Amino acid sequence: MHRPRLLVVFGTRPEAIKMAPVVAALRDRPQIATRVLATGQHPMLLKQALDAFGIVPDAQIAPSRAAGSLDAALAHLLVAIGGAMERERPQRVVVHGDTLTTLAATLSAHLRGIPVAHVEAGLRSGDLSAPWPEEGSRRVAGVLADLHLAPTAAAVAALRAENVPAGAIHLTGNTVADALCAIRTRIAAEPALTAGVEPVLARFAGKRIVTVTVHRRENHGAPLERIAEALARLAMREDIGIVVPLHPNPAVAGPLSARLGGGDRVALLPALDYPAFVRLMAASALILTDSGGVQEEAPALGVPVLVLRDVTERREGVVAGGVRVIGTQTAHIVAAAGALLDDPAQHAAMAVARDCYGDGHAARRIADILLAVMTGNMG
């Protein structure tokens, strides 16, 4: 019996983490032949995430050897993904979020007349420069996709405001909740999974841990310098230990290492695998981040988050009270972090576990929708 072929495409660590539960759910539905294409947009970080969830891609694209621009990277991905689609011959392509891989896979599928399902559809900041270039990528995906799997009611509303047909939009929840739940269960059963972060937790025993992640392109340059200066000032406090898992991009790791390296109260770590990072987040008193995924994960763990951006498309955590957007000005960062660390009542109000991004069953819903669409049983 011929089974319809589905090609799931992703290339970055956040995509792999969020799509791992979807891949698992799809592979539990034998009516569909599910194939995974990994683009290697972030090779080392991607491998970490795939290993954490036990996913072996069916096809892989080697990362571009050409240095430089986003358009060169996009061109490489567009041609390489297109070639993979010619070999795989899927009846449908599934993409996630807003990366260059998402943009390239959506365009490649569109140019071949292959319908696209967009997971985590409908996130909008309303500002094409923040996050950049992701806001543009997801808007393109929103135009070209014919199936929109939205994580929140706000994302559904954004899609409807863009005149996406109501029948093409499905509220599923965010698969980050599924991934977080799965990894926490594994950590409980296999504590050795978090070995990579245990030494730094021991080093800062008795102190409150402030975890910091920064990587976004719009924060490269002057904003990152301001963030680094704020961290250096916060590190003057004797009651905290600052832990910074470094993104491998030299534009990020370089400035942070130059300003913060060698400090007794700052630990600069290589990028952590997902189980170790979840353990670190859960052990933190406060998280400073420009990451979208961390804004979703930390509230579920009951850890306050200060967002190092001027705008966020993930407003649910802000509305729920676990997340605040503070920008990248040094003085604002120092003041906001200091206020939370010095005011137990303020900290306690934010440090409440919240399930504002999903109930842990988003992947099952997505797989059921895709199964129904591909087998002609969509009601």
GUDO-176692 format. One record per residue (C-alpha): residue in three letters; residue number from 1; z, y, x. Coordinates in Angstrom, 2 decimals, decimal comma, m for minus. Layout:
BEGIN
{node "Ala" NUM {Z Y X}}
...
END
This chain:
BEGIN
{node "Met" 1 {0,00 0,00 0,00}}
{node "His" 2 {m0,95 3,40 1,34}}
{node "Arg" 3 {2,02 5,72 1,71}}
{node "Pro" 4 {1,56 9,51 1,75}}
{node "Arg" 5 {2,14 10,90 5,23}}
{node "Leu" 6 {4,56 13,73 5,79}}
{node "Leu" 7 {4,78 15,62 9,09}}
{node "Val" 8 {8,05 17,42 9,90}}
{node "Val" 9 {7,60 20,01 12,66}}
{node "Phe" 10 {10,29 21,75 14,67}}
{node "Gly" 11 {10,82 22,92 18,24}}
{node "Thr" 12 {14,15 24,68 18,74}}
{node "Arg" 13 {17,74 23,53 18,79}}
{node "Pro" 14 {18,74 25,27 15,50}}
{node "Glu" 15 {15,73 23,77 13,73}}
{node "Ala" 16 {16,53 20,29 15,03}}
{node "Ile" 17 {20,17 20,55 13,94}}
{node "Lys" 18 {19,28 21,72 10,46}}
{node "Met" 19 {16,33 19,35 10,00}}
{node "Ala" 20 {18,07 16,22 11,35}}
{node "Pro" 21 {19,75 15,48 7,99}}
{node "Val" 22 {16,42 16,03 6,22}}
{node "Val" 23 {14,62 13,61 8,54}}
{node "Ala" 24 {17,36 11,02 7,96}}
{node "Ala" 25 {17,13 11,45 4,19}}
{node "Leu" 26 {13,34 11,22 4,20}}
{node "Arg" 27 {13,41 8,07 6,31}}
{node "Asp" 28 {15,66 6,54 3,67}}
{node "Arg" 29 {12,77 6,95 1,21}}
{node "Pro" 30 {10,21 4,30 2,21}}
{node "Gln" 31 {7,68 5,55 m0,33}}
{node "Ile" 32 {6,83 8,30 2,21}}
{node "Ala" 33 {5,70 7,78 5,79}}
{node "Thr" 34 {7,72 10,49 7,56}}
{node "Arg" 35 {6,66 11,53 11,04}}
{node "Val" 36 {8,41 14,04 13,33}}
{node "Leu" 37 {6,55 16,38 15,68}}
{node "Ala" 38 {8,69 18,15 18,30}}
{node "Thr" 39 {7,04 21,13 19,95}}
{node "Gly" 40 {9,48 21,61 22,81}}
{node "Gln" 41 {9,74 25,36 22,22}}
{node "His" 42 {13,23 25,12 23,78}}
{node "Pro" 43 {12,92 21,80 25,67}}
{node "Met" 44 {16,42 21,28 27,04}}
{node "Leu" 45 {18,26 22,63 24,02}}
{node "Leu" 46 {16,01 20,69 21,67}}
{node "Lys" 47 {16,71 17,43 23,48}}
{node "Gln" 48 {20,46 18,06 23,21}}
{node "Ala" 49 {20,19 18,42 19,45}}
{node "Leu" 50 {17,90 15,43 18,99}}
{node "Asp" 51 {20,23 13,23 21,04}}
{node "Ala" 52 {23,25 14,35 19,02}}
{node "Phe" 53 {21,63 13,07 15,84}}
{node "Gly" 54 {19,82 10,09 17,32}}
{node "Ile" 55 {16,34 11,37 16,46}}
{node "Val" 56 {13,36 10,24 18,52}}
{node "Pro" 57 {10,22 12,29 17,72}}
{node "Asp" 58 {7,08 10,36 16,79}}
{node "Ala" 59 {4,97 12,93 18,64}}
{node "Gln" 60 {5,77 15,67 21,13}}
{node "Ile" 61 {4,02 18,71 22,54}}
{node "Ala" 62 {4,64 19,73 26,10}}
{node "Pro" 63 {5,92 23,29 26,47}}
{node "Ser" 64 {3,48 25,88 27,70}}
{node "Arg" 65 {3,42 26,34 31,47}}
{node "Ala" 66 {2,07 29,86 31,07}}
{node "Ala" 67 {4,70 32,51 31,61}}
{node "Gly" 68 {5,04 35,48 29,48}}
{node "Ser" 69 {4,22 36,88 26,12}}
{node "Leu" 70 {4,98 35,78 22,60}}
{node "Asp" 71 {1,29 35,79 21,72}}
{node "Ala" 72 {0,54 33,40 24,60}}
{node "Ala" 73 {3,33 31,11 23,43}}
{node "Leu" 74 {2,06 31,29 19,87}}
{node "Ala" 75 {m1,51 30,53 20,96}}
{node "His" 76 {m0,33 27,47 22,87}}
{node "Leu" 77 {1,69 26,22 19,91}}
{node "Leu" 78 {m1,09 26,92 17,41}}
{node "Val" 79 {m3,68 24,91 19,35}}
{node "Ala" 80 {m1,30 22,10 20,30}}
{node "Ile" 81 {0,14 21,69 16,81}}
{node "Gly" 82 {m3,35 21,80 15,36}}
{node "Gly" 83 {m4,39 18,97 17,66}}
{node "Ala" 84 {m1,37 16,95 16,62}}
{node "Met" 85 {m2,21 17,47 12,95}}
{node "Glu" 86 {m5,74 16,20 13,60}}
{node "Arg" 87 {m4,23 13,02 15,03}}
{node "Glu" 88 {m1,48 12,60 12,45}}
{node "Arg" 89 {m3,53 13,48 9,35}}
{node "Pro" 90 {m0,54 14,35 7,14}}
{node "Gln" 91 {m0,83 15,03 3,41}}
{node "Arg" 92 {1,95 17,63 3,72}}
{node "Val" 93 {3,73 19,54 6,50}}
{node "Val" 94 {7,39 20,54 6,45}}
{node "Val" 95 {8,62 23,51 8,51}}
{node "His" 96 {11,98 25,21 8,85}}
{node "Gly" 97 {13,13 28,78 9,04}}
{node "Asp" 98 {11,46 31,44 11,13}}
{node "Thr" 99 {10,62 30,38 14,69}}
{node "Leu" 100 {7,32 30,60 16,56}}
{node "Thr" 101 {6,99 26,87 15,89}}
{node "Thr" 102 {7,36 27,57 12,18}}
{node "Leu" 103 {4,71 30,27 12,29}}
{node "Ala" 104 {2,27 28,15 14,33}}
{node "Ala" 105 {2,75 25,00 12,23}}
{node "Thr" 106 {2,33 26,92 8,99}}
{node "Leu" 107 {m0,87 28,56 10,22}}
{node "Ser" 108 {m2,22 25,28 11,63}}
{node "Ala" 109 {m1,60 23,51 8,34}}
{node "His" 110 {m3,07 26,37 6,31}}
{node "Leu" 111 {m6,25 26,38 8,38}}
{node "Arg" 112 {m6,67 22,68 7,57}}
{node "Gly" 113 {m5,89 22,97 3,89}}
{node "Ile" 114 {m2,65 21,02 4,25}}
{node "Pro" 115 {0,15 22,16 1,91}}
{node "Val" 116 {3,36 23,39 3,51}}
{node "Ala" 117 {6,96 22,98 2,40}}
{node "His" 118 {9,29 25,61 3,85}}
{node "Val" 119 {12,94 24,64 4,33}}
{node "Glu" 120 {15,43 27,54 4,46}}
{node "Ala" 121 {12,90 29,68 2,63}}
{node "Gly" 122 {13,61 33,15 1,30}}
{node "Leu" 123 {15,91 34,63 3,96}}
{node "Arg" 124 {15,11 38,32 4,26}}
{node "Ser" 125 {16,70 41,17 6,17}}
{node "Gly" 126 {14,19 43,69 4,82}}
{node "Asp" 127 {13,59 44,93 8,37}}
{node "Leu" 128 {10,67 43,55 10,39}}
{node "Ser" 129 {12,44 44,60 13,60}}
{node "Ala" 130 {15,66 42,71 12,88}}
{node "Pro" 131 {15,60 39,88 13,51}}
{node "Trp" 132 {12,45 40,20 15,59}}
{node "Pro" 133 {10,04 38,46 15,53}}
{node "Glu" 134 {11,68 36,03 13,09}}
{node "Glu" 135 {11,54 38,26 10,02}}
{node "Gly" 136 {7,76 38,45 10,30}}
{node "Ser" 137 {7,40 34,70 10,89}}
{node "Arg" 138 {9,33 33,73 7,80}}
{node "Arg" 139 {7,49 36,24 5,63}}
{node "Val" 140 {4,18 34,69 6,73}}
{node "Ala" 141 {5,55 31,23 5,95}}
{node "Gly" 142 {6,64 32,57 2,56}}
{node "Val" 143 {3,07 33,62 1,77}}
{node "Leu" 144 {1,35 30,45 2,97}}
{node "Ala" 145 {3,79 27,76 1,82}}
{node "Asp" 146 {3,41 26,26 m1,63}}
{node "Leu" 147 {6,90 24,73 m1,80}}
{node "His" 148 {9,95 26,89 m1,08}}
{node "Leu" 149 {13,26 25,10 m0,46}}
{node "Ala" 150 {15,77 27,93 m0,66}}
{node "Pro" 151 {19,31 27,62 0,73}}
{node "Thr" 152 {21,07 30,18 m1,49}}
{node "Ala" 153 {20,75 32,04 m4,77}}
{node "Ala" 154 {20,03 35,22 m2,80}}
{node "Ala" 155 {17,09 33,50 m1,09}}
{node "Val" 156 {15,78 32,40 m4,48}}
{node "Ala" 157 {16,01 35,98 m5,73}}
{node "Ala" 158 {14,15 37,28 m2,67}}
{node "Leu" 159 {11,30 34,85 m3,24}}
{node "Arg" 160 {11,05 35,74 m6,92}}
{node "Ala" 161 {10,97 39,42 m5,98}}
{node "Glu" 162 {7,90 38,58 m3,85}}
{node "Asn" 163 {6,23 37,02 m6,91}}
{node "Val" 164 {6,46 33,44 m5,69}}
{node "Pro" 165 {5,93 31,23 m8,77}}
{node "Ala" 166 {9,26 30,05 m10,16}}
{node "Gly" 167 {8,09 26,44 m10,23}}
{node "Ala" 168 {7,49 26,53 m6,47}}
{node "Ile" 169 {11,09 27,54 m5,66}}
{node "His" 170 {13,96 25,07 m5,45}}
{node "Leu" 171 {17,61 25,92 m4,74}}
{node "Thr" 172 {18,83 23,19 m2,40}}
{node "Gly" 173 {21,73 24,54 m0,36}}
{node "Asn" 174 {21,58 24,92 3,40}}
{node "Thr" 175 {21,22 21,78 5,48}}
{node "Val" 176 {23,53 23,28 8,11}}
{node "Ala" 177 {26,42 22,08 5,93}}
{node "Asp" 178 {25,01 18,54 6,03}}
{node "Ala" 179 {24,64 18,65 9,81}}
{node "Leu" 180 {28,11 20,08 10,38}}
{node "Cys" 181 {29,70 17,47 8,13}}
{node "Ala" 182 {27,86 14,64 9,89}}
{node "Ile" 183 {28,83 15,80 13,37}}
{node "Arg" 184 {32,49 16,37 12,45}}
{node "Thr" 185 {32,63 12,83 11,09}}
{node "Arg" 186 {31,16 11,50 14,33}}
{node "Ile" 187 {33,59 13,55 16,43}}
{node "Ala" 188 {36,54 12,12 14,49}}
{node "Ala" 189 {35,28 8,60 15,19}}
{node "Glu" 190 {34,17 9,28 18,78}}
{node "Pro" 191 {36,30 12,01 20,40}}
{node "Ala" 192 {34,53 11,48 23,72}}
{node "Leu" 193 {31,51 13,26 22,24}}
{node "Thr" 194 {33,21 16,59 22,95}}
{node "Ala" 195 {34,03 15,84 26,59}}
{node "Gly" 196 {31,77 18,64 27,80}}
{node "Val" 197 {34,06 21,35 26,43}}
{node "Glu" 198 {37,49 19,82 26,87}}
{node "Pro" 199 {38,07 21,17 30,42}}
{node "Val" 200 {37,66 24,78 29,32}}
{node "Leu" 201 {39,91 24,22 26,30}}
{node "Ala" 202 {42,54 22,86 28,68}}
{node "Arg" 203 {42,03 25,81 31,01}}
{node "Phe" 204 {42,80 28,25 28,20}}
{node "Ala" 205 {45,64 26,24 26,65}}
{node "Gly" 206 {48,16 28,64 25,15}}
{node "Lys" 207 {45,60 31,41 24,76}}
{node "Arg" 208 {43,46 32,29 21,77}}
{node "Ile" 209 {39,84 31,43 22,38}}
{node "Val" 210 {37,09 33,93 21,64}}
{node "Thr" 211 {33,70 32,20 21,63}}
{node "Val" 212 {30,58 34,28 22,24}}
{node "Thr" 213 {26,91 33,37 21,71}}
{node "Val" 214 {24,04 35,80 22,22}}
{node "His" 215 {20,34 35,12 22,56}}
{node "Arg" 216 {18,27 37,13 20,10}}
{node "Arg" 217 {15,28 39,00 21,49}}
{node "Glu" 218 {16,19 42,26 19,81}}
{node "Asn" 219 {19,43 42,21 21,82}}
{node "His" 220 {17,74 41,79 25,20}}
{node "Gly" 221 {18,12 44,74 27,55}}
{node "Ala" 222 {20,42 47,62 26,65}}
{node "Pro" 223 {22,14 45,93 23,67}}
{node "Leu" 224 {23,04 42,93 25,82}}
{node "Glu" 225 {24,40 45,22 28,53}}
{node "Arg" 226 {26,63 46,87 25,93}}
{node "Ile" 227 {27,82 43,48 24,66}}
{node "Ala" 228 {28,62 42,35 28,20}}
{node "Glu" 229 {30,62 45,51 28,81}}
{node "Ala" 230 {32,58 44,95 25,59}}
{node "Leu" 231 {33,41 41,41 26,66}}
{node "Ala" 232 {34,55 42,64 30,07}}
{node "Arg" 233 {36,93 45,07 28,36}}
{node "Leu" 234 {38,23 42,42 25,98}}
{node "Ala" 235 {38,82 40,12 28,95}}
{node "Met" 236 {41,48 42,55 30,15}}
{node "Arg" 237 {43,72 41,14 27,41}}
{node "Glu" 238 {46,13 38,48 28,65}}
{node "Asp" 239 {46,36 36,62 25,34}}
{node "Ile" 240 {42,75 35,41 25,08}}
{node "Gly" 241 {40,22 33,31 26,90}}
{node "Ile" 242 {36,55 34,19 26,36}}
{node "Val" 243 {34,11 31,26 26,35}}
{node "Val" 244 {30,38 31,99 26,61}}
{node "Pro" 245 {27,95 29,07 26,38}}
{node "Leu" 246 {24,96 30,65 28,09}}
{node "His" 247 {21,48 30,51 26,64}}
{node "Pro" 248 {19,14 29,36 29,45}}
{node "Asn" 249 {16,82 32,36 29,05}}
{node "Pro" 250 {17,27 34,42 32,26}}
{node "Ala" 251 {17,06 37,61 30,19}}
{node "Val" 252 {20,34 36,52 28,59}}
{node "Ala" 253 {22,13 34,50 31,27}}
{node "Gly" 254 {21,40 37,00 34,03}}
{node "Pro" 255 {23,09 40,12 32,61}}
{node "Leu" 256 {26,07 38,17 31,24}}
{node "Ser" 257 {26,65 36,37 34,54}}
{node "Ala" 258 {26,30 39,60 36,52}}
{node "Arg" 259 {28,92 41,43 34,45}}
{node "Leu" 260 {31,32 38,61 33,56}}
{node "Gly" 261 {31,02 36,04 36,33}}
{node "Gly" 262 {34,18 35,30 38,27}}
{node "Gly" 263 {36,62 36,66 35,71}}
{node "Asp" 264 {39,83 34,65 35,24}}
{node "Arg" 265 {39,74 35,03 31,47}}
{node "Val" 266 {36,00 34,35 30,99}}
{node "Ala" 267 {34,33 30,95 31,14}}
{node "Leu" 268 {30,53 31,01 31,42}}
{node "Leu" 269 {29,29 27,54 30,49}}
{node "Pro" 270 {25,90 25,86 30,47}}
{node "Ala" 271 {24,53 25,41 26,95}}
{node "Leu" 272 {26,71 22,87 25,12}}
{node "Asp" 273 {25,44 19,98 23,07}}
{node "Tyr" 274 {26,13 20,20 19,35}}
{node "Pro" 275 {29,29 18,06 19,13}}
{node "Ala" 276 {30,92 19,98 21,98}}
{node "Phe" 277 {29,90 23,30 20,45}}
{node "Val" 278 {31,33 22,36 17,06}}
{node "Arg" 279 {34,59 21,42 18,78}}
{node "Leu" 280 {34,61 24,79 20,56}}
{node "Met" 281 {33,99 26,71 17,35}}
{node "Ala" 282 {36,75 24,85 15,54}}
{node "Ala" 283 {39,18 25,63 18,39}}
{node "Ser" 284 {38,35 29,35 18,37}}
{node "Ala" 285 {40,42 32,18 16,98}}
{node "Leu" 286 {37,33 34,40 16,75}}
{node "Ile" 287 {33,58 34,11 17,25}}
{node "Leu" 288 {31,24 36,91 18,34}}
{node "Thr" 289 {27,59 36,00 17,81}}
{node "Asp" 290 {24,07 37,14 17,05}}
{node "Ser" 291 {23,09 33,61 15,94}}
{node "Gly" 292 {22,06 32,88 12,38}}
{node "Gly" 293 {23,32 29,30 12,45}}
{node "Val" 294 {26,76 30,22 13,75}}
{node "Gln" 295 {27,12 32,71 10,90}}
{node "Glu" 296 {26,73 29,73 8,57}}
{node "Glu" 297 {28,77 27,16 10,50}}
{node "Ala" 298 {31,87 29,18 11,40}}
{node "Pro" 299 {32,85 30,10 7,81}}
{node "Ala" 300 {32,82 26,40 6,93}}
{node "Leu" 301 {35,27 25,86 9,80}}
{node "Gly" 302 {37,49 28,76 8,74}}
{node "Val" 303 {36,83 30,81 11,89}}
{node "Pro" 304 {36,28 34,60 11,58}}
{node "Val" 305 {32,89 35,85 12,78}}
{node "Leu" 306 {31,83 39,25 14,07}}
{node "Val" 307 {28,04 39,56 14,06}}
{node "Leu" 308 {26,49 41,33 17,04}}
{node "Arg" 309 {23,57 42,69 15,05}}
{node "Asp" 310 {22,94 45,74 12,90}}
{node "Val" 311 {21,82 43,74 9,88}}
{node "Thr" 312 {22,10 40,16 8,70}}
{node "Glu" 313 {19,98 38,20 6,25}}
{node "Arg" 314 {22,92 35,86 5,68}}
{node "Arg" 315 {25,00 38,03 3,39}}
{node "Glu" 316 {26,90 35,21 1,69}}
{node "Gly" 317 {29,41 34,94 4,53}}
{node "Val" 318 {29,93 38,70 4,50}}
{node "Val" 319 {30,48 38,76 0,74}}
{node "Ala" 320 {32,88 35,82 0,98}}
{node "Gly" 321 {34,95 37,69 3,55}}
{node "Gly" 322 {34,57 35,45 6,60}}
{node "Val" 323 {31,89 37,46 8,42}}
{node "Arg" 324 {31,53 41,11 9,45}}
{node "Val" 325 {28,47 42,83 10,90}}
{node "Ile" 326 {29,54 45,14 13,72}}
{node "Gly" 327 {26,38 45,90 15,74}}
{node "Thr" 328 {26,11 46,06 19,52}}
{node "Gln" 329 {27,90 49,26 20,48}}
{node "Thr" 330 {30,57 48,55 23,08}}
{node "Ala" 331 {33,32 50,58 21,44}}
{node "His" 332 {32,68 49,02 18,00}}
{node "Ile" 333 {32,85 45,50 19,40}}
{node "Val" 334 {36,09 46,14 21,29}}
{node "Ala" 335 {37,68 47,84 18,29}}
{node "Ala" 336 {36,65 45,23 15,73}}
{node "Ala" 337 {37,69 42,28 17,88}}
{node "Gly" 338 {40,94 43,95 18,89}}
{node "Ala" 339 {41,83 44,74 15,28}}
{node "Leu" 340 {41,40 41,11 14,26}}
{node "Leu" 341 {43,32 39,77 17,23}}
{node "Asp" 342 {46,19 42,23 16,74}}
{node "Asp" 343 {46,55 42,02 12,95}}
{node "Pro" 344 {47,67 38,56 11,76}}
{node "Ala" 345 {47,15 39,44 8,09}}
{node "Gln" 346 {43,60 40,66 8,68}}
{node "His" 347 {42,82 37,57 10,74}}
{node "Ala" 348 {44,33 35,23 8,17}}
{node "Ala" 349 {42,25 36,79 5,39}}
{node "Met" 350 {39,05 35,95 7,29}}
{node "Ala" 351 {40,21 32,58 8,64}}
{node "Val" 352 {39,68 30,65 5,41}}
{node "Ala" 353 {37,23 27,76 5,18}}
{node "Arg" 354 {34,35 28,66 2,87}}
{node "Asp" 355 {31,45 26,54 1,61}}
{node "Cys" 356 {29,21 29,52 0,84}}
{node "Tyr" 357 {26,14 27,88 2,43}}
{node "Gly" 358 {26,14 24,43 0,90}}
{node "Asp" 359 {27,98 21,35 m0,26}}
{node "Gly" 360 {26,62 18,87 2,29}}
{node "His" 361 {23,96 17,40 0,00}}
{node "Ala" 362 {21,03 19,73 0,66}}
{node "Ala" 363 {19,04 17,15 2,64}}
{node "Arg" 364 {19,18 14,65 m0,19}}
{node "Arg" 365 {17,92 17,27 m2,65}}
{node "Ile" 366 {15,10 18,27 m0,32}}
{node "Ala" 367 {14,05 14,67 0,28}}
{node "Asp" 368 {14,06 13,98 m3,47}}
{node "Ile" 369 {11,89 17,03 m4,13}}
{node "Leu" 370 {9,41 16,08 m1,41}}
{node "Leu" 371 {9,28 12,49 m2,64}}
{node "Ala" 372 {8,56 13,64 m6,18}}
{node "Val" 373 {5,88 16,08 m5,05}}
{node "Met" 374 {4,13 13,60 m2,79}}
{node "Thr" 375 {4,19 10,72 m5,23}}
{node "Gly" 376 {3,12 12,82 m8,21}}
{node "Asn" 377 {6,41 12,46 m10,05}}
{node "Met" 378 {7,49 16,09 m10,05}}
{node "Gly" 379 {8,85 17,06 m13,41}}
END
